[in-house]
Amino acid sequence: MYAADVQDGGSSLNVVKRDSLFSAAFDNSNNIHQQYDLSPDGKNFVGILPNAADIKLRVVTNWLSEVRQKLK
């Protein structure tokens, strides 16, 4: 996965700089839907890895509020 700086070349975009972010082989068995996504603020990334059927995902929201309550 790369981050790239692009420049408008009129009828095309030109890559002027690219940086490797990380190496990962995402599951490409489903060509209908992308196997990764980025949060709207650009701070979080999630992807589906091949053979990841035994991985469980847990999402915790408002975790900071819960921590603050437990520290009182």
Stockholm file with secondary structure:
# STOCKHOLM 1.0

chainA/1-72         MYAADVQDGGSSLNVVKRDSLFSAAFDNSNNIHQQYDLSPDGKNFVGILPNAADIKLRVVTNWLSEVRQKLK
#=GR chainA/1-72 SS CEEEEEEECSSSEEEEEEEECCCCCCCCSCSSSCSEEECTTSSCEEECCTTCTTCCCCCCSSHHHHHHHHHC
#=GC SS_cons        CEEEEEEECSSSEEEEEEEECCCCCCCCSCSSSCSEEECTTSSCEEECCTTCTTCCCCCCSSHHHHHHHHHC
//
